[in-house]
Amino acid sequence: MTTQSTELQWQCASLDAMMATQLYDVFAARSEVFVVEQNCVFLDMDGVDKVCLHLTGWGKRDGKEAVAAYLRIVPPGVTFAEASLGRVITTKDFRGSGAGKELITQGLLHLEKHYPQQPVRIGAQAYLEKFYASFGFVTVSEMYLEDDIPHVEMLRPASSV
């Protein structure tokens, strides 16, 4: 499913519904952000991608289609008992454009479509706590380190929609 929103084209698809070039671009963007920028050596392709929906905001960079923002929608019972949003990124060229806010908004809409009236739990980098709180997430854990980066668990109650 692709929709137009501001300057980005949104795609929400299972792993096997994505084209090989799209997968390459998504995994390259995730590596750029998590491994290179955040200096985290970890196995990004952890097997969870196979059961997730992948939400990608495609933008234009140098006239070519590029990953602007991305997250994976994780079913309940995989990472947490609740459904989750994970591997949330906005790529360097699109930061400060509102793509991150749009990504979370789109992510919650798609999550509600596939897992209606379910709470959502995330492991958020602690510095983004206020950002996620603006979407209704509440901090439910003490700070913990993941890959030497401070994180907190946050929970968004089930939608009343």
GIDAFEN-V29196 format. One record per residue. PSI is psi in radians with two decimals (NA if undefined). BURIAL is + if it has 16 or more other C-alpha atoms within 10 Angstrom, else -. D_LAST is the distance of its C-alpha to the last C-alpha in whole Angstrom. Layout:
BEGIN
psi;burial;d_last
PSI;BURIAL;D_LAST
PSI;BURIAL;D_LAST
END
This chain:
BEGIN
psi;burial;d_last
2.17;-;22
2.30;-;23
2.69;-;21
2.26;-;23
2.14;-;22
-2.14;-;25
-0.09;-;28
2.58;+;26
2.21;+;25
2.34;+;22
2.24;+;23
2.04;+;21
2.71;+;23
2.87;+;24
-0.77;+;28
-0.17;-;30
-0.15;-;28
2.57;-;29
2.65;-;33
-0.70;-;35
-0.60;-;36
-0.77;+;32
-0.78;-;32
-0.84;-;35
-0.71;-;34
-0.86;+;31
-0.60;-;33
-0.73;-;36
-0.74;+;33
-0.75;+;32
-0.71;+;36
-0.78;+;36
-0.97;+;34
-0.79;+;34
-0.85;+;37
-1.05;-;39
-0.78;-;38
-0.01;-;36
0.78;-;40
2.03;+;38
1.88;-;40
2.87;-;37
1.74;-;37
-0.80;-;34
1.59;-;33
0.16;-;32
-0.38;-;32
-0.53;-;28
-0.54;+;27
-0.48;-;28
0.07;-;25
2.87;+;23
2.53;+;21
2.05;+;23
2.08;+;21
2.27;+;24
1.97;+;25
2.26;+;28
-3.09;+;30
2.28;-;34
2.09;-;36
0.67;-;40
0.02;-;39
2.65;-;38
2.34;-;34
2.69;+;33
2.09;+;30
-0.73;+;29
2.63;+;26
2.57;+;25
2.82;+;22
2.46;+;22
2.01;+;19
2.22;+;20
2.74;+;19
2.52;+;19
0.05;-;22
-1.13;-;24
-0.77;+;24
2.96;-;22
-0.60;-;21
2.87;+;17
2.78;+;16
2.77;+;18
2.33;+;19
3.00;+;23
0.77;+;26
2.15;+;24
2.62;+;27
2.20;+;28
2.72;+;31
-0.81;-;34
-0.27;-;35
0.03;+;31
2.48;-;30
0.03;-;30
-0.10;-;29
-0.02;-;25
-0.62;+;24
-0.76;+;23
-0.75;+;20
-0.67;+;20
-0.86;+;20
-0.71;+;17
-0.87;-;15
-0.72;+;15
-0.78;+;15
-0.64;+;12
-0.80;-;11
-0.67;+;13
-0.75;+;12
-0.63;+;9
-0.74;-;10
-0.49;-;13
1.20;+;12
2.48;-;8
0.70;-;7
2.50;+;10
2.80;+;12
2.24;+;14
2.40;+;18
2.72;+;20
1.78;+;24
2.47;+;24
2.33;+;28
-0.60;+;28
-0.24;-;29
0.17;-;26
-0.80;+;24
-0.69;-;24
-0.89;-;22
-0.55;+;20
-0.56;-;19
-0.23;-;18
0.19;-;15
0.10;-;14
2.49;+;16
2.35;+;19
2.25;+;22
0.21;-;23
2.89;-;26
2.85;-;30
2.45;-;31
2.80;-;32
2.31;-;34
2.05;-;33
0.67;-;36
0.33;-;37
2.23;-;34
2.28;-;33
2.82;+;29
2.62;+;26
2.44;+;24
2.55;+;20
2.34;+;17
2.10;+;14
2.79;-;12
2.48;-;9
2.56;-;5
0.11;-;4
NA;-;0
END
